[in-house]
Amino acid sequence: MVTIAITEENRRKLLSIAADLQKKTGRRVDFDEVISYLTRTYERSIRRSELFELFCKPVEGGDLNTLYAELISERREDEQRI
């Protein structure tokens, strides 16, 4: 077990998050679980931003009109599946 120093403001924020997690889980939550939750959430957001950047990269060698027509075609197929 390690002790860390935090400001009173951050302690209040951690308590607030702990209260929210306790409501969701229906059980007591300690600061270690809150910090684990926050780090997991942070890691997921980093991964999502990396994927977003990957999917927003320009398509090399693609003609805008051809790519747009393909997008419309694929969306119509998706709508028909539903």
Backbone as ProteinMPNN parsed JSONL, in Angstrom:
{"seq_chain_A": "MVTIAITEENRRKLLSIAADLQKKTGRRVDFDEVISYLTRTYERSIRRSELFELFCKPVEGGDLNTLYAELISERREDEQRI", "coords_chain_A": {"N_chain_A": [[0.854, -1.173, 0.0], [0.524, 2.209, -0.83], [0.941, 5.603, 0.002], [-0.486, 8.58, -1.176], [-0.267, 12.082, -1.852], [-2.844, 14.396, -2.168], [-4.805, 17.189, -3.271], [-7.357, 18.894, -1.393], [-9.526, 19.494, -2.987], [-9.286, 17.581, -5.089], [-9.655, 15.279, -3.562], [-12.332, 15.57, -2.828], [-13.489, 15.37, -5.354], [-12.804, 12.725, -6.005], [-14.28, 11.423, -4.011], [-16.866, 12.07, -4.86], [-16.99, 10.738, -7.332], [-16.647, 8.161, -6.371], [-19.037, 7.893, -4.953], [-20.886, 7.938, -7.071], [-20.093, 5.594, -8.413], [-20.67, 3.728, -6.427], [-23.438, 3.919, -6.344], [-24.035, 2.876, -8.872], [-22.951, 0.266, -8.749], [-23.938, -0.766, -6.399], [-22.537, -1.419, -4.146], [-19.963, -0.895, -1.657], [-17.297, 1.3, -2.492], [-13.853, 1.822, -2.776], [-11.082, 4.222, -2.714], [-9.033, 3.146, -4.292], [-10.376, 1.567, -6.166], [-11.771, 3.597, -7.458], [-9.692, 5.06, -8.617], [-8.678, 3.075, -10.303], [-10.887, 2.786, -12.004], [-10.898, 5.356, -13.171], [-8.399, 5.351, -14.499], [-8.756, 3.242, -16.324], [-10.85, 4.304, -17.846], [-9.565, 6.526, -18.927], [-7.557, 5.229, -20.469], [-9.182, 3.897, -22.342], [-10.301, 6.108, -23.644], [-8.079, 7.2, -24.874], [-7.463, 5.146, -26.654], [-9.786, 5.188, -28.204], [-9.556, 7.714, -29.392], [-7.285, 7.308, -30.935], [-8.253, 5.373, -32.738], [-10.264, 6.896, -33.933], [-8.725, 8.866, -35.249], [-7.393, 7.184, -37.033], [-9.519, 6.26, -38.639], [-10.283, 8.607, -39.804], [-8.369, 9.361, -41.525], [-7.217, 10.47, -44.716], [-8.172, 8.694, -47.685], [-5.914, 7.062, -49.624], [-5.238, 7.413, -53.061], [-7.866, 7.438, -53.784], [-10.769, 8.467, -55.493], [-12.871, 11.182, -54.913], [-15.585, 11.281, -55.78], [-16.092, 8.611, -56.493], [-15.617, 7.296, -54.05], [-17.608, 8.5, -52.477], [-19.929, 7.625, -53.792], [-19.695, 4.898, -53.277], [-19.948, 4.91, -50.488], [-22.639, 5.799, -50.199], [-23.945, 3.685, -51.447], [-23.267, 1.525, -49.76], [-24.499, 2.364, -47.396], [-27.201, 2.285, -48.134], [-27.483, -0.463, -48.491], [-27.1, -1.263, -45.837], [-29.398, -0.124, -44.66], [-31.364, -1.653, -45.874], [-30.898, -4.14, -44.745], [-31.817, -3.825, -42.207]], "CA_chain_A": [[0.0, 0.0, 0.0], [1.275, 3.444, -0.976], [0.194, 6.815, 0.341], [-0.245, 9.687, -2.097], [-0.782, 13.37, -1.388], [-3.711, 15.058, -3.127], [-5.444, 18.385, -2.726], [-8.708, 18.694, -0.858], [-10.44, 19.527, -4.139], [-9.232, 16.273, -5.749], [-10.258, 14.304, -2.654], [-13.783, 15.717, -2.979], [-13.85, 14.823, -6.663], [-12.734, 11.265, -5.889], [-15.438, 11.014, -3.213], [-18.044, 12.197, -5.708], [-16.939, 9.634, -8.29], [-16.891, 6.946, -5.579], [-20.479, 7.842, -4.672], [-21.547, 7.536, -8.315], [-19.803, 4.177, -8.654], [-21.402, 2.96, -5.421], [-24.827, 3.874, -6.804], [-24.107, 1.981, -10.026], [-22.61, -1.122, -8.411], [-24.688, -1.202, -5.232], [-21.629, -1.851, -3.078], [-18.983, 0.108, -1.226], [-16.171, 1.47, -3.409], [-12.759, 2.575, -2.145], [-10.343, 5.097, -3.623], [-8.271, 2.342, -5.245], [-11.296, 1.224, -7.258], [-12.058, 4.831, -8.193], [-8.516, 5.363, -9.441], [-8.666, 2.06, -11.366], [-11.941, 3.173, -12.944], [-10.447, 6.535, -13.907], [-7.311, 5.002, -15.414], [-9.347, 2.455, -17.417], [-11.596, 5.24, -18.685], [-8.556, 7.311, -19.651], [-6.939, 4.377, -21.476], [-10.171, 3.689, -23.399], [-10.466, 7.343, -24.418], [-6.878, 7.305, -25.716], [-7.628, 4.169, -27.736], [-10.844, 5.675, -29.1], [-9.05, 8.841, -30.193], [-6.377, 6.736, -31.935], [-9.09, 4.775, -33.774], [-10.918, 7.985, -34.657], [-7.737, 9.433, -36.164], [-7.155, 6.191, -38.076], [-10.653, 6.212, -39.545], [-10.464, 9.917, -40.443], [-7.266, 9.626, -42.447], [-7.624, 10.457, -46.128], [-7.962, 7.44, -48.409], [-4.942, 7.313, -50.686], [-5.58, 6.889, -54.375], [-9.311, 7.379, -53.962], [-11.462, 9.585, -56.108], [-13.941, 11.593, -54.016], [-16.894, 10.887, -56.313], [-16.193, 7.153, -56.402], [-15.734, 6.954, -52.64], [-18.913, 8.946, -52.011], [-20.915, 6.701, -54.357], [-19.565, 3.646, -52.526], [-20.53, 5.158, -49.171], [-24.093, 5.824, -50.351], [-24.355, 2.322, -51.767], [-23.147, 0.712, -48.547], [-25.543, 2.792, -46.454], [-28.485, 1.748, -48.627], [-27.478, -1.896, -48.159], [-27.312, -1.351, -44.378], [-30.802, 0.169, -44.389], [-32.167, -2.787, -46.336], [-30.691, -5.243, -43.795], [-32.596, -3.529, -40.995]], "C_chain_A": [[0.895, 1.229, 0.0], [0.369, 4.609, -0.609], [0.539, 7.891, -0.671], [-0.856, 10.956, -1.515], [-1.618, 13.993, -2.496], [-4.33, 16.283, -2.457], [-6.833, 18.026, -2.204], [-9.734, 18.673, -1.993], [-10.469, 18.173, -4.856], [-9.827, 15.177, -4.869], [-11.779, 14.353, -2.761], [-14.267, 15.135, -4.302], [-13.83, 13.294, -6.634], [-13.917, 10.724, -5.078], [-16.722, 11.054, -4.039], [-18.112, 11.05, -6.72], [-17.21, 8.315, -7.569], [-18.379, 6.803, -5.283], [-21.252, 7.409, -5.905], [-21.332, 6.056, -8.608], [-20.554, 3.288, -7.664], [-22.872, 2.849, -5.802], [-24.985, 2.869, -7.936], [-23.914, 0.518, -9.641], [-23.419, -1.663, -7.243], [-23.825, -1.738, -4.106], [-20.632, -0.745, -2.776], [-17.786, 0.113, -2.177], [-15.095, 2.284, -2.703], [-12.01, 3.406, -3.195], [-9.534, 4.318, -4.653], [-9.144, 1.959, -6.437], [-11.638, 2.448, -8.1], [-10.898, 5.16, -9.124], [-8.394, 4.344, -10.576], [-9.696, 2.388, -12.441], [-11.483, 4.354, -13.798], [-9.336, 6.205, -14.897], [-7.817, 4.157, -16.582], [-10.096, 3.361, -18.389], [-10.645, 6.077, -19.53], [-7.937, 6.481, -20.774], [-7.889, 4.106, -22.639], [-10.321, 4.932, -24.265], [-9.271, 7.559, -25.342], [-7.031, 6.376, -26.911], [-8.691, 4.632, -28.727], [-10.345, 6.817, -29.964], [-8.075, 8.34, -31.256], [-7.177, 6.108, -33.073], [-9.784, 5.843, -34.602], [-9.959, 8.598, -35.673], [-7.449, 8.479, -37.319], [-8.273, 6.211, -39.105], [-10.891, 7.533, -40.271], [-9.325, 10.271, -41.395], [-7.789, 9.631, -43.879], [-7.306, 9.113, -46.77], [-7.047, 7.748, -49.585], [-5.419, 6.678, -51.984], [-7.074, 6.816, -54.633], [-9.855, 8.642, -54.573], [-12.67, 9.916, -55.241], [-15.308, 11.121, -54.507], [-17.112, 9.375, -56.209], [-16.391, 6.719, -54.958], [-17.096, 7.345, -52.079], [-20.017, 8.013, -52.525], [-20.881, 5.366, -53.627], [-20.172, 3.777, -51.132], [-22.054, 5.118, -49.238], [-24.621, 4.419, -50.614], [-24.325, 1.431, -50.526], [-24.211, 1.085, -47.519], [-26.908, 2.283, -46.864], [-28.585, 0.253, -48.314], [-27.713, -2.094, -46.672], [-28.77, -1.126, -44.04], [-31.71, -0.99, -44.793], [-32.046, -3.976, -45.38], [-31.553, -5.064, -42.553], [-34.025, -3.78, -41.3]], "O_chain_A": [[1.889, 1.293, 0.724], [-0.831, 4.586, -0.883], [1.709, 8.099, -0.992], [-1.84, 10.904, -0.777], [-1.16, 14.108, -3.633], [-4.367, 16.386, -1.231], [-7.394, 16.984, -2.542], [-10.7, 17.91, -1.948], [-11.542, 17.671, -5.193], [-10.441, 14.242, -5.382], [-12.44, 13.314, -2.782], [-15.314, 14.492, -4.366], [-14.728, 12.646, -7.171], [-14.486, 9.688, -5.422], [-17.565, 10.165, -3.923], [-19.174, 10.466, -6.932], [-17.917, 7.453, -8.09], [-18.921, 5.7, -5.357], [-22.176, 6.601, -5.805], [-22.26, 5.349, -8.999], [-21.022, 2.21, -8.03], [-23.487, 1.801, -5.607], [-25.947, 2.102, -7.963], [-24.617, -0.362, -10.137], [-23.575, -2.876, -7.103], [-24.317, -2.429, -3.214], [-20.481, 0.21, -3.539], [-17.321, -0.942, -2.61], [-15.387, 3.317, -2.101], [-12.271, 3.304, -4.394], [-9.366, 4.784, -5.78], [-8.698, 2.019, -7.583], [-11.78, 2.346, -9.318], [-11.107, 5.499, -10.288], [-8.043, 4.713, -11.697], [-9.417, 2.282, -13.636], [-11.664, 4.346, -15.016], [-9.329, 6.723, -16.014], [-7.36, 4.331, -17.712], [-9.988, 3.204, -19.606], [-10.896, 6.306, -20.713], [-7.804, 6.96, -21.9], [-7.463, 4.084, -23.793], [-10.453, 4.826, -25.484], [-9.428, 8.044, -26.462], [-6.762, 6.767, -28.047], [-8.524, 4.489, -29.938], [-10.674, 6.886, -31.149], [-8.035, 8.883, -32.361], [-6.831, 6.282, -34.242], [-9.885, 5.722, -35.822], [-10.332, 8.824, -36.825], [-7.28, 8.916, -38.457], [-8.013, 6.183, -40.308], [-11.628, 7.569, -41.256], [-9.318, 11.345, -41.997], [-8.704, 8.878, -44.211], [-6.305, 8.475, -46.445], [-7.361, 8.584, -50.431], [-5.931, 5.559, -52.0], [-7.503, 6.194, -55.605], [-9.453, 9.749, -54.216], [-13.422, 9.015, -54.87], [-16.103, 10.612, -53.718], [-18.207, 8.925, -55.872], [-17.235, 5.87, -54.672], [-17.677, 6.6, -51.29], [-20.93, 7.656, -51.78], [-21.928, 4.766, -53.384], [-20.834, 2.857, -50.651], [-22.691, 4.464, -48.412], [-25.641, 4.02, -50.051], [-25.261, 0.671, -50.28], [-24.76, 0.212, -46.847], [-27.698, 1.887, -46.008], [-29.644, -0.235, -47.92], [-28.45, -2.999, -46.279], [-29.334, -1.852, -43.221], [-32.706, -1.27, -44.126], [-32.999, -4.74, -45.225], [-31.966, -6.041, -41.927], [-34.882, -3.602, -40.435]]}, "name": "protein", "num_of_chains": 1, "seq": "MVTIAITEENRRKLLSIAADLQKKTGRRVDFDEVISYLTRTYERSIRRSELFELFCKPVEGGDLNTLYAELISERREDEQRI"}
